[in-house]
Amino acid sequence: MHHSSCTVIFAFMQYETTEKLKNTELWIFDADDTLWESALYFRRAEEDFLGLMLSLGFDPETIRNEVHSRDIERLSVTGYGVRPYINTLKSILAEHVTALSSYLNDSIDYISNSLLHHPLVLLPEVISTLEKMNICGKKMLVYTMGEDDHQRDKFNRSGIAGFFSDIVVVPVKNENTMKELLASFGTLPERACMIGNSPRSDINPAIECGVNAIYLKRSITWQAEQTEFAEPELVTTVTSLSEILPLAGIE
Amino acid sequence: MHHSSCTVIFAFMQYETTEKLKNTELWIFDADDTLWESALYFRRAEEDFLGLMLSLGFDPETIRNEVHSRDIERLSVTGYGVRPYINTLKSILAEHVTALSSYLNDSIDYISNSLLHHPLVLLPEVISTLEKMNICGKKMLVYTMGEDDHQRDKFNRSGIAGFFSDIVVVPVKNENTMKELLASFGTLPERACMIGNSPRSDINPAIECGVNAIYLKRSITWQAEQTEFAEPELVTTVTSLSEILPLAGIE
């Protein structure tokens, strides 16, 4: 009997979530790794940096650990972004190699450029989902963290900018930035829905503000972004963006 | 007894190879995937292209097979190079999508730029090996296939250009281009040694010309480059460039 009452409660909560989401006036989308590939390019940059250090005789696993621990330290100070990340790599290189040859300077510059100007690859179902949401008159925003110019450049290259009312870029996403976002668009929390792949930056701050949250579960997510959900019973998990269509009342 | 006589013959051949290599006057190095990473960046470009096609709803495995079969067809016509490879991707895209949006054109351009301007990452032991060879007065060449401007750009960025007497770029490497190379440097085949990671383009043409060959075995090699050795008993296999030092009589 216990099992079946759980099922009933779960089914009721699902129904409630679905009903709540149908009243959504503002659909807020994370960008990196929700709409397009991003962590993949940081992983490639790291691979290149480890290769570069290996060519100089340094053990890749030792360097990888240095990059990861420095990166976590740095995030709380500089926020997210390509340039702060590259600065981390440069400072690790400078600590190991006293005289930087032009080969090394060039290589770091090329790693940096590859990361700033990577191809814009949309995730599966993004185009078709946004098209349908747009046709049905849904108001949609992009809300992302990182460097303003770099994030807007990706947004403009993405070919999907026309589906959104606006893009908002902040250095770090948290409860305060979410509250400011809602205030600036004059939207009540329960009439907004946040869609993203990061438990830390997308889901928990939304839930804590009373905003509905849809978690896009992906195979690659930044290690620093993985955390427990604050209130897992309030989170709807999907594995493809197209699964938000029925939640938004679209068939 | 059979086993031990094989061992004796093998040991004798090894001794002969070592003696022959000590008379080498010209050390000819392949570049891509022998001195620096290259196939890795083609693999990334392919991954991005498949992601792009997936964002439009096309099955990545079907597209991957198309890219591979087209690429093999193309090689015999255009030779190796980034631009012919990108043209293959563009023609596959154009066959599947009638109206190319600026998003798609931009993405292909970014894939192309990433491949042309990828970071130059030398392989392990390359710097230290070439330094020692240079100190010992060995005459060394880079002999590579692809597009002249692109290969020279990588050579200049590599930081190791100063160790070599010259770089020679050809569209495809074969027995004829090897003979021309030897003639232009006035070197007898038995006084030359070719070092490379490709059985098809580096090892077999050298062996067929009477040039000594050292095969650098790597985990990533182009599928089209994998073939049987024409005369396996004449090939010395190494897994790191530093293993050529004792073969060149350097400790």
Interface residues (C-beta under 8 A of the other chain):
Chain A: E37 R44 D48 G51 L52 L54 S55 L56 G57 S101 S102 Y103 L104 D106 S107 Y110 I111 N113 S114 H117 H118 P119 L120 V121 L122 L123 P124 V126 I127 S128 R157 S158 G159 I160
Chain B: E37 R44 D48 G51 L52 L54 S55 L56 G57 S101 S102 Y103 L104 D106 S107 Y110 I111 N113 S114 H117 H118 P119 L120 V121 L122 L123 P124 V126 I127 S128 R157 S158 G159 I160
